[in-house]
Amino acid sequence: MKKYFNNIIKYSAYREVLRKVRYRLISKKEKAQVDTDFLSKEAITNIIDYVDNEIWKEGIELENALNQKWSKLQSKKKYKGEADVKLLYYITRMIKPEFILETGVASGFSSAAFLTAITNNKKGKLFSSDFPYLSIDNPESMVGVVVEDKLKLNWNLLLKGDRVNLPEILIKLSKIDIFHYDSDKSYEGREFAFNLIKPKLHQDSILIFDDIDDNNFFKDYFQNSNFYYRLIKYNSKYIGVCTKNDQILKNLFKL
Ligand SMILES: C[S@@+](CC[C@H](N)C(=O)[O-])C[C@H]1O[C@@H](n2cnc3c(N)ncnc32)[C@H](O)[C@@H]1O
């Protein structure tokens, strides 16, 4: 508890903590309202049948390597996220983007997926927004801990929370080719980030939202909109991928 309060002071995290407390209070209500029919009827459950196998295999190898690295950091288990490394690597290799923006880094599985794909593509930059976990000692040292130093050349990482980081990052970006959202899981947090980044999206931008089964944000914003989307079941959760150009989705996932 002392650690937690010290970190709140160290990172001036008062607003972020209030937001988290508020989300704890409303998350059950948001979850209870989720349209589970929408998710279960539309989601792809066996993604491997719909992707380019060669590139997918590279993603599997990367995921195994990251898990191995992680297993050597036993004591830090708490700080592991659950993004689908294979999917993020796959989309980045297929699209070959110039600019990727992600929210939510934690130990860095998603960041490592993007940065490894960027290195293999020989093209691209990753901008990441995170907020360190307040309940561990020296939390900054754990952010992106699985990302190899040699990959960090193409990485711009900010740690002051989305509300501060995203406006700072957006000033530097002329456009966003891939946006991955995996930070504040509340409806309000998603809405805030999406509305902020919208002006930097173009016809072919790809948006990936993790844990869309937390609330109805994805359905409300993308079901009846000018975006096309695919839902992917990953372990016991759902990921939403959308873009205004349906041909891109058809090339990524051969349905
Ligand atoms: C699920 S984890 C991210 C996992 C990561 N994408 C991965 O693949 O390893 C969520 C991260 O978002 C951070 N976070 C939570 N609220 C945030 C906010 N408002 N702004 C920025 N980061 C936030 C958490 O501290 C945590 O590091």
The ligand as a Tripos MOL2 file, in Angstrom:
@<TRIPOS>MOLECULE
LIG
   27    29     1     0     0
SMALL
NO_CHARGES

@<TRIPOS>ATOM
      1 C1         -3.3410   -4.8210  -20.7880 C.3       1 LIG1
      2 S1         -1.9470   -3.8880  -20.4160 S.3       1 LIG1
      3 C2         -1.1980   -3.6670  -21.9960 C.3       1 LIG1
      4 C3         -0.6040   -4.9310  -22.5080 C.3       1 LIG1
      5 C4          0.3270   -4.7210  -23.6850 C.3       1 LIG1
      6 N1         -0.3720   -4.1910  -24.8310 N.3       1 LIG1
      7 C5          0.9900   -6.0390  -24.0270 C.2       1 LIG1
      8 O1          0.7020   -6.6050  -25.0880 O.co2     1 LIG1
      9 O2          1.8450   -6.5060  -23.2560 O.co2     1 LIG1
     10 C6         -2.5990   -2.2990  -20.1270 C.3       1 LIG1
     11 C7         -1.5630   -1.2050  -19.9120 C.3       1 LIG1
     12 O3         -2.2370    0.0560  -20.0520 O.3       1 LIG1
     13 C8         -1.8020    0.9110  -19.0190 C.3       1 LIG1
     14 N2         -2.8460    1.9280  -18.7980 N.ar      1 LIG1
     15 C9         -3.9740    1.8470  -18.0540 C.ar      1 LIG1
     16 N3         -4.6500    3.0090  -18.0980 N.ar      1 LIG1
     17 C10        -3.9360    3.8400  -18.9010 C.ar      1 LIG1
     18 C11        -4.1070    5.1730  -19.3520 C.ar      1 LIG1
     19 N4         -5.1460    5.8890  -18.9830 N.pl3     1 LIG1
     20 N5         -3.1780    5.6870  -20.1830 N.ar      1 LIG1
     21 C12        -2.1070    4.9510  -20.5840 C.ar      1 LIG1
     22 N6         -1.8890    3.6950  -20.1850 N.ar      1 LIG1
     23 C13        -2.7890    3.1430  -19.3610 C.ar      1 LIG1
     24 C14        -1.5660   -0.0170  -17.8360 C.3       1 LIG1
     25 O4         -0.7490    0.5810  -16.8670 O.3       1 LIG1
     26 C15        -0.9140   -1.1980  -18.5450 C.3       1 LIG1
     27 O5          0.4630   -0.9890  -18.6510 O.3       1 LIG1
@<TRIPOS>BOND
     1     1     2 1
     2     2     3 1
     3     2    10 1
     4     3     4 1
     5     4     5 1
     6     5     6 1
     7     5     7 1
     8     7     8 2
     9     7     9 1
    10    10    11 1
    11    11    12 1
    12    11    26 1
    13    12    13 1
    14    13    14 1
    15    13    24 1
    16    14    15 ar
    17    14    23 ar
    18    15    16 ar
    19    16    17 ar
    20    17    18 ar
    21    17    23 ar
    22    18    19 1
    23    18    20 ar
    24    20    21 ar
    25    21    22 ar
    26    22    23 ar
    27    24    25 1
    28    24    26 1
    29    26    27 1
@<TRIPOS>SUBSTRUCTURE
     1 LIG1         1 GROUP 0 **** ****
